Amino acid sequence: MNIGVKKNKKFDLIVWGATGYTGKLVCEYIFKKYKKTNLNWALAGRNKYKIDGLISSLKLKGIPHFVADSNNKKSLLKLTKMTNTICSTVGPYAKYGTLLVEACIESKTNYCDITGETHWIKEIIDKYHTKAIKNKVKIVHACGFDSIPSDFGVFYAQNKIKENSGKYASKISMRVISMKGGISGGTIYSFLNIIEESRKNKNIKKVLNNPHGLSPNKDLFDSDEEDLKKIIFDSTSKKWIGPFVMAAINTRIVRRSNYLMDFKYGRDFIYNEALVFGRSILSKFLGYFRLIPIYLISKNNNTLLKSLLKSFLPKPGQGPKVNSRKNGYFKFRFYIFNNKLRALVSVDGIGCPGYGSTSKMLAESSICLALDEIPIQNGVLTPSVALGNALLKRLEKNADLKFKIKFL
Ligand SMILES: NC(=O)c1ccc[n+]([C@@H]2O[C@H](COP(=O)([O-])OP(=O)(O)OC[C@H]3O[C@@H](n4cnc5c(N)ncnc54)[C@H](OP(=O)(O)O)[C@@H]3O)[C@@H](O)[C@H]2O)c1
């Protein structure tokens, strides 16, 4: 365990994509929370005028800032050579993210982001996992609402159950009890980009549909769970449940964590996620209504419908208003099994999941990556494998996440 944090460069941390909707929130959070500490950070974006506007609107006077271009590797290398860690909010990552990861590996700079683009993570694993290990670098994707609550919910639950019973759980079912929040233009753009790319390229569809898509070979696993695709009555939560759109990334991240730790939880460890609708038959029917927009966007090839949706949904750079960010929340429940149900873990977050909460999770992940004593493992990692207990502490202390276990 631990050490391996390099502190040899000018900055601890650079936030890349600072002028975007989420980037601004990350900068604001770091500035307010860490201004009286020794954290040595800077911000960067592609547009000097927007950066100047950000500095004056958030009163970030004194924070060093830089301009670079995600299509120009030389400009990215200038950034990555100056810092021990890069925190990126520039997406869709499949469009704008690859050269930055390459630059980080070449400069021996740690990297984290909030991508939920499974097919792009797979591309990065295939291209760079071995090189990252060789250069002793950590590339950490999915440090936002997807997939920190899921990945750390399992990490926390497994450590607690092992302490209590001497064994890891053989199955964990996560149920989204409730959540409230908005969506940004950047997230919509990234989601539409996944659909568009998977239509053009059948291999991308295969990765997205593969429950073990982020591990090298699905034959390594003895479990082969599909994502839930319909509404059913769940014997675990005793409620109607349906597909949770983010299970497509979260379950892959959790399974990759297990793979990266040499199958510590077992090759037959089962993990699934679903959205809880309620106990009554009415909640089942309301569940169908909640799934309609996602179904229409993902299944329908109708460009007219898409342009109609795009015309009233937020554009890149836009997102939920302050109140919606503050009043948002999420409540996840993890049912922990070892033959029978043994414990219930809750992971609750305050703040709009995708932005209020995500910006804190990402900021804390990047600071943890830059400053803390963390596991020594390198490569293209998951948040729990890269940052372990050090980030768990930060999430509870600073990012308004609460983890609790009740043994049954
Ligand atoms: N995992 C999660 O829970 C989670 C939550 C929120 C967001 N996300 C993801 O985070 C990403 C950002 O979302 P957002 O809503 O913040 O998006 P956004 O407001 O559109 O911001 C995107 C950022 O990327 C920059 N950018 C775009 N093209 C660029 C290029 N060619 N070179 C350099 N920079 C470029 C933009 O610069 P300008 O400001 O100059 O336009 C902006 O700073 C999306 O992929 C989204 O899906 C994930």
The ligand as an SDF file (V2000), in Angstrom:
LIG
                    3D

 48 52  0  0  0  0  0  0  0  0999 V2000
  -19.5870   11.5330  -14.4840 N   0  0  0  0  0  0  0  0  0  0  0  0
  -20.4520   12.4630  -14.1710 C   0  0  0  0  0  0  0  0  0  0  0  0
  -21.1670   12.3200  -13.2160 O   0  0  0  0  0  0  0  0  0  0  0  0
  -20.4870   13.7200  -14.9900 C   0  0  0  0  0  0  0  0  0  0  0  0
  -21.1200   14.8440  -14.4830 C   0  0  0  0  0  0  0  0  0  0  0  0
  -21.0890   16.0220  -15.2140 C   0  0  0  0  0  0  0  0  0  0  0  0
  -20.4610   16.0580  -16.4490 C   0  0  0  0  0  0  0  0  0  0  0  0
  -19.8730   14.9280  -16.9410 N   0  0  0  0  0  0  0  0  0  0  0  0
  -19.1490   14.9600  -18.2300 C   0  0  0  0  0  0  0  0  0  0  0  0
  -18.2020   16.0220  -18.1830 O   0  0  0  0  0  0  0  0  0  0  0  0
  -18.0510   16.5900  -19.4680 C   0  0  0  0  0  0  0  0  0  0  0  0
  -18.2310   18.0970  -19.3650 C   0  0  0  0  0  0  0  0  0  0  0  0
  -19.5900   18.3960  -19.0720 O   0  0  0  0  0  0  0  0  0  0  0  0
  -20.0570   19.9230  -18.9700 P   0  0  0  0  0  0  0  0  0  0  0  0
  -21.5000   19.9270  -18.7940 O   0  0  0  0  0  0  0  0  0  0  0  0
  -19.1880   20.6560  -18.0150 O   0  0  0  0  0  0  0  0  0  0  0  0
  -19.7100   20.4050  -20.4720 O   0  0  0  0  0  0  0  0  0  0  0  0
  -19.4660   21.8570  -21.0670 P   0  0  0  0  0  0  0  0  0  0  0  0
  -20.0620   22.8970  -20.1990 O   0  0  0  0  0  0  0  0  0  0  0  0
  -19.8740   21.7840  -22.4940 O   0  0  0  0  0  0  0  0  0  0  0  0
  -17.8840   22.0240  -20.9700 O   0  0  0  0  0  0  0  0  0  0  0  0
  -17.0120   21.3610  -21.8400 C   0  0  0  0  0  0  0  0  0  0  0  0
  -15.6320   21.9610  -21.7060 C   0  0  0  0  0  0  0  0  0  0  0  0
  -14.8260   21.4050  -22.7420 O   0  0  0  0  0  0  0  0  0  0  0  0
  -14.1590   22.4750  -23.4200 C   0  0  0  0  0  0  0  0  0  0  0  0
  -13.8740   22.0810  -24.7920 N   0  0  0  0  0  0  0  0  0  0  0  0
  -14.7590   21.6730  -25.7250 C   0  0  0  0  0  0  0  0  0  0  0  0
  -14.1000   21.4210  -26.8670 N   0  0  0  0  0  0  0  0  0  0  0  0
  -12.7800   21.6560  -26.6260 C   0  0  0  0  0  0  0  0  0  0  0  0
  -11.6070   21.5640  -27.3920 C   0  0  0  0  0  0  0  0  0  0  0  0
  -11.6420   21.1910  -28.6770 N   0  0  0  0  0  0  0  0  0  0  0  0
  -10.4330   21.8720  -26.8120 N   0  0  0  0  0  0  0  0  0  0  0  0
  -10.3820   22.2540  -25.5080 C   0  0  0  0  0  0  0  0  0  0  0  0
  -11.4740   22.3700  -24.7360 N   0  0  0  0  0  0  0  0  0  0  0  0
  -12.6400   22.0720  -25.2920 C   0  0  0  0  0  0  0  0  0  0  0  0
  -15.1120   23.6360  -23.3350 C   0  0  0  0  0  0  0  0  0  0  0  0
  -14.4060   24.8440  -23.5610 O   0  0  0  0  0  0  0  0  0  0  0  0
  -15.1730   26.2630  -23.7380 P   0  0  0  0  0  0  0  0  0  0  0  0
  -15.5920   26.6720  -22.3670 O   0  0  0  0  0  0  0  0  0  0  0  0
  -14.1350   27.1400  -24.3100 O   0  0  0  0  0  0  0  0  0  0  0  0
  -16.3470   26.0230  -24.6430 O   0  0  0  0  0  0  0  0  0  0  0  0
  -15.5760   23.4800  -21.8920 C   0  0  0  0  0  0  0  0  0  0  0  0
  -14.6060   24.0020  -21.0140 O   0  0  0  0  0  0  0  0  0  0  0  0
  -19.0710   15.8860  -20.3700 C   0  0  0  0  0  0  0  0  0  0  0  0
  -18.4120   14.8750  -21.0820 O   0  0  0  0  0  0  0  0  0  0  0  0
  -20.0650   15.2920  -19.4010 C   0  0  0  0  0  0  0  0  0  0  0  0
  -20.7020   14.1320  -19.8930 O   0  0  0  0  0  0  0  0  0  0  0  0
  -19.8660   13.7790  -16.2320 C   0  0  0  0  0  0  0  0  0  0  0  0
  1  2  1  0
  2  3  2  0
  2  4  1  0
  4  5  1  0
  4 48  2  0
  5  6  2  0
  6  7  1  0
  7  8  2  0
  8  9  1  0
  8 48  1  0
  9 10  1  0
  9 46  1  0
 10 11  1  0
 11 12  1  0
 11 44  1  0
 12 13  1  0
 13 14  1  0
 14 15  2  0
 14 16  1  0
 14 17  1  0
 17 18  1  0
 18 19  2  0
 18 20  1  0
 18 21  1  0
 21 22  1  0
 22 23  1  0
 23 24  1  0
 23 42  1  0
 24 25  1  0
 25 26  1  0
 25 36  1  0
 26 27  1  0
 26 35  1  0
 27 28  2  0
 28 29  1  0
 29 30  1  0
 29 35  2  0
 30 31  1  0
 30 32  2  0
 32 33  1  0
 33 34  2  0
 34 35  1  0
 36 37  1  0
 36 42  1  0
 37 38  1  0
 38 39  2  0
 38 40  1  0
 38 41  1  0
 42 43  1  0
 44 45  1  0
 44 46  1  0
 46 47  1  0
M  CHG  2   8   1  16  -1
M  END
$$$$
